Amino acid sequence: MTALEQQSTSPWLIRFRSRNTERVQIRLFCFHYAGASASIFRSWDEAMPDGIEVVAVQLPGREYRLDEPLLTDPHEIAGLVTEILPLDKRFVFFGHSMGVFIGFEVARLLREQGLRQPEMFIASGRNAPQFKWRDAGMQLLPDDEFVAAVTAYNGTPGALVRDVALRDLWVPRLRADLTVSAQYRYVEKEPLECPIVVLSGNEDELSTEAGLNGWLAQTTAEVRYFRFAGNHFFLHSAEQLVLSRIAEELTKLIAPQPIGG
């Protein structure tokens, strides 16, 4: 069954396999990074413990949403996502890079609307939101300079650069997504109340110690840090270790609590 066949009643959400919803204890909503699509999470569902359902958020302008206009306003995107999330189960947010901003703002909107909050927020490859994105302005570069700049992140498949047709399809999408990061405006509000798990790469030049430590100000609960070998795309190069860590963190949420604990 394809991702298209597995999508829910909303084109924004993809489930990669059928599940008995009665057995779902926690949903892991995943927000992809700039230039990517929900398919990067295809392998995640099988790596999660029983009772965890992976639901990937698919932004317009990619895969089966290719004909839809690309969006560049992070707050508009967060508002649209907030309207369609199924909140009948406990849930956790995961975001990588651009996806962190979107997930963070969705969590804030849910709180403002008096709706269910995430049990945990997993922020991957991104400084805390009060820190401005380092490369704001990159999205405005001419095509050749733009491609050279993003290729320096060491996460761009060579085929996307060499194949003209693929490049023409990919560049506008990546520009739009990087505009999302560039246009994100942090507004100080009350911190979240859920634990935050921060994942980072030890060679990622897009995050800093100060920026990662900034997550401590974004929750009244615990912040836990885990570092992996790799650059900004450690999410892929260290995928098994990343998935094992996420699975362990989620297992803590569904494990029975001791009496009096």
C-alpha positions as CSV (number, residue, x, y, z in Angstrom):
1,M,0.0,0.0,0.0
2,T,1.4,3.4,-1.0
3,A,1.8,6.4,1.2
4,L,-1.0,8.0,-0.8
5,E,-3.3,5.1,0.0
6,Q,-2.3,5.3,3.6
7,Q,-3.1,9.0,4.0
8,S,-5.8,9.9,6.4
9,T,-8.9,11.9,5.5
10,S,-6.6,14.9,5.5
11,P,-3.9,15.3,2.8
12,W,-1.7,16.8,5.5
13,L,-1.3,13.5,7.4
14,I,0.2,10.2,6.3
15,R,0.2,6.8,8.2
16,F,2.6,4.3,6.7
17,R,0.7,1.2,7.8
18,S,-2.8,0.3,9.0
19,R,-3.3,0.0,12.7
20,N,-6.1,-0.8,15.1
21,T,-6.6,2.6,16.6
22,E,-7.8,1.0,19.8
23,R,-4.3,-0.3,20.4
24,V,-2.7,3.1,19.8
25,Q,-1.5,4.6,23.0
26,I,0.6,7.5,21.7
27,R,0.8,9.1,18.3
28,L,4.2,10.5,17.1
29,F,3.5,13.4,14.8
30,C,6.6,14.1,12.7
31,F,7.4,17.4,10.9
32,H,9.9,17.1,8.1
33,Y,12.9,19.5,7.4
34,A,13.2,22.0,4.5
35,G,13.2,20.5,1.0
36,A,12.0,17.1,2.2
37,S,8.7,15.3,2.4
38,A,6.8,13.1,4.8
39,S,8.4,10.0,3.1
40,I,11.6,10.5,5.2
41,F,9.7,9.0,8.0
42,R,8.6,5.9,6.1
43,S,10.8,3.5,8.1
44,W,10.0,4.9,11.5
45,D,6.8,3.2,12.3
46,E,8.4,-0.3,12.5
47,A,11.1,1.0,14.7
48,M,8.7,2.2,17.4
49,P,7.4,0.2,20.3
50,D,4.0,-1.4,20.3
51,G,1.3,1.2,21.0
52,I,3.1,4.0,19.1
53,E,1.7,5.2,15.8
54,V,3.8,7.3,13.5
55,V,1.9,10.0,11.6
56,A,3.9,12.2,9.3
57,V,2.8,15.7,8.4
58,Q,3.0,16.4,4.6
59,L,3.3,20.0,3.5
60,P,1.8,21.1,0.2
61,G,3.9,21.1,-3.0
62,R,5.4,17.6,-2.7
63,E,4.6,14.1,-3.6
64,Y,0.8,13.6,-4.0
65,R,0.4,17.4,-3.1
66,L,2.7,18.5,-5.9
67,D,0.0,20.6,-7.6
68,E,-0.8,22.6,-4.5
69,P,0.8,26.0,-3.9
70,L,3.9,26.0,-1.7
71,L,3.5,27.8,1.6
72,T,6.1,30.2,3.1
73,D,4.5,31.5,6.2
74,P,5.4,29.3,9.2
75,H,2.5,30.7,11.4
76,E,0.0,30.0,8.6
77,I,1.3,26.5,8.2
78,A,1.0,25.9,12.0
79,G,-2.5,27.2,12.0
80,L,-3.6,24.9,9.2
81,V,-1.9,21.9,10.9
82,T,-3.6,22.6,14.2
83,E,-7.0,22.5,12.6
84,I,-6.6,18.9,11.3
85,L,-4.6,17.0,14.0
86,P,-6.5,14.1,15.6
87,L,-6.3,14.7,19.3
88,D,-8.2,11.6,20.6
89,K,-4.9,10.0,21.7
90,R,-1.9,11.0,23.7
91,F,0.7,12.4,21.4
92,V,4.3,13.6,20.9
93,F,5.7,16.0,18.4
94,F,9.0,15.4,16.5
95,G,10.5,18.0,14.2
96,H,13.8,18.3,12.5
97,S,15.2,21.7,11.5
98,M,12.4,23.7,9.9
99,G,10.0,21.1,11.3
100,V,10.9,22.1,14.8
101,F,9.5,25.7,14.2
102,I,6.3,24.3,12.9
103,G,5.7,21.7,15.6
104,F,6.6,24.3,18.3
105,E,4.1,26.8,17.0
106,V,1.4,24.1,16.7
107,A,2.0,23.1,20.4
108,R,1.5,26.8,21.3
109,L,-1.7,27.1,19.3
110,L,-3.2,24.0,20.8
111,R,-2.5,25.5,24.3
112,E,-4.0,28.8,23.3
113,Q,-7.2,27.0,22.1
114,G,-7.4,25.0,25.3
115,L,-6.8,21.7,23.5
116,R,-4.7,18.7,24.4
117,Q,-1.0,19.2,24.7
118,P,1.9,17.0,23.5
119,E,3.3,14.6,26.1
120,M,6.8,15.4,24.8
121,F,8.4,17.7,22.3
122,I,11.4,16.3,20.4
123,A,13.5,19.0,18.8
124,S,16.1,17.8,16.3
125,G,18.8,19.7,14.6
126,R,17.6,23.2,15.6
127,N,18.5,25.9,18.1
128,A,15.7,27.0,20.4
129,P,13.2,29.2,18.6
130,Q,14.3,32.4,20.3
131,F,17.6,32.1,18.3
132,K,17.3,33.4,14.7
133,W,18.2,31.0,11.9
134,R,21.8,31.5,10.9
135,D,21.4,31.4,7.2
136,A,18.4,33.7,6.8
137,G,18.7,35.3,3.3
138,M,20.0,32.2,1.6
139,Q,16.6,31.7,0.0
140,L,17.0,34.9,-2.0
141,L,20.3,33.9,-3.7
142,P,20.4,33.3,-7.6
143,D,19.9,29.6,-8.5
144,D,23.5,28.6,-8.9
145,E,24.6,30.3,-5.7
146,F,21.6,28.9,-3.9
147,V,22.3,25.3,-5.0
148,A,26.0,25.7,-4.0
149,A,25.0,27.1,-0.6
150,V,22.6,24.3,0.3
151,T,24.9,21.6,-1.1
152,A,27.4,22.8,1.5
153,Y,25.1,21.3,4.1
154,N,26.2,17.9,2.9
155,G,22.6,16.5,2.8
156,T,21.6,17.1,-0.8
157,P,21.4,14.0,-3.0
158,G,23.7,14.4,-6.0
159,A,21.0,13.5,-8.4
160,L,19.0,16.6,-7.4
161,V,22.0,18.8,-8.4
162,R,23.0,17.0,-11.6
163,D,19.6,16.3,-13.1
164,V,18.1,19.5,-14.5
165,A,14.5,18.3,-14.3
166,L,14.9,17.2,-10.7
167,R,16.7,20.4,-9.8
168,D,13.9,22.5,-11.4
169,L,11.4,20.7,-9.3
170,W,13.4,20.7,-6.1
171,V,14.8,24.3,-6.0
172,P,11.4,26.1,-5.7
173,R,10.3,23.7,-3.0
174,L,13.5,24.2,-1.0
175,R,13.4,28.0,-1.5
176,A,9.9,28.0,-0.1
177,D,10.8,25.9,2.9
178,L,13.9,28.0,3.7
179,T,11.6,31.0,3.5
180,V,9.6,29.4,6.3
181,S,12.7,29.4,8.5
182,A,13.7,32.9,7.5
183,Q,10.3,34.4,8.1
184,Y,9.8,32.7,11.5
185,R,9.3,35.3,14.2
186,Y,9.6,34.2,17.8
187,V,7.2,35.8,20.2
188,E,7.9,35.3,23.9
189,K,5.1,33.4,25.7
190,E,4.7,31.1,28.6
191,P,6.9,28.0,28.2
192,L,5.5,24.6,27.4
193,E,4.7,22.2,30.2
194,C,5.9,19.0,28.6
195,P,9.5,17.5,28.6
196,I,11.7,18.5,25.7
197,V,14.2,16.1,24.2
198,V,16.9,17.9,22.1
199,L,18.8,15.9,19.5
200,S,21.8,17.3,17.7
201,G,24.8,16.4,15.5
202,N,28.3,16.9,16.8
203,E,29.4,18.4,13.4
204,D,26.2,20.4,12.8
205,E,27.3,24.0,12.1
206,L,23.6,25.2,12.1
207,S,23.3,24.7,15.9
208,T,25.3,26.1,18.7
209,E,25.8,25.3,22.4
210,A,24.0,28.5,23.4
211,G,21.2,27.9,21.0
212,L,20.7,24.3,22.1
213,N,20.8,25.4,25.8
214,G,18.1,27.9,24.9
215,W,15.6,25.0,25.0
216,L,15.8,25.2,28.8
217,A,13.7,28.3,28.7
218,Q,11.0,26.8,26.6
219,T,9.5,24.4,29.2
220,T,8.7,24.2,32.8
221,A,9.5,20.5,32.7
222,E,12.8,18.6,32.1
223,V,15.0,19.1,29.0
224,R,17.2,16.1,28.0
225,Y,20.0,16.3,25.5
226,F,21.4,13.7,23.2
227,R,24.2,14.2,20.6
228,F,25.0,12.0,17.6
229,A,27.9,11.7,15.2
230,G,27.2,13.6,12.0
231,N,26.3,17.0,10.5
232,H,22.9,18.6,10.1
233,F,21.6,15.4,8.6
234,F,22.6,13.1,11.4
235,L,18.9,12.2,11.3
236,H,19.8,9.9,8.4
237,S,23.5,9.1,8.9
238,A,22.8,7.9,12.5
239,E,19.2,6.9,11.8
240,Q,19.3,3.6,13.8
241,L,20.7,5.3,16.9
242,V,18.3,8.2,16.6
243,L,15.3,5.9,16.3
244,S,16.5,3.8,19.2
245,R,16.7,6.9,21.4
246,I,13.3,8.1,20.3
247,A,11.8,4.7,20.9
248,E,13.4,4.6,24.4
249,E,12.0,8.1,25.2
250,L,8.5,7.1,24.1
251,T,8.7,3.8,26.0
252,K,9.0,5.8,29.2
253,L,5.7,7.5,28.4
254,I,3.8,4.3,27.9
255,A,5.4,2.2,30.7
256,P,3.2,1.6,33.7
257,Q,4.0,4.0,36.5
258,P,4.8,2.5,40.0
259,I,2.2,3.1,42.7
260,G,3.1,6.3,44.5
261,G,5.6,7.2,41.8
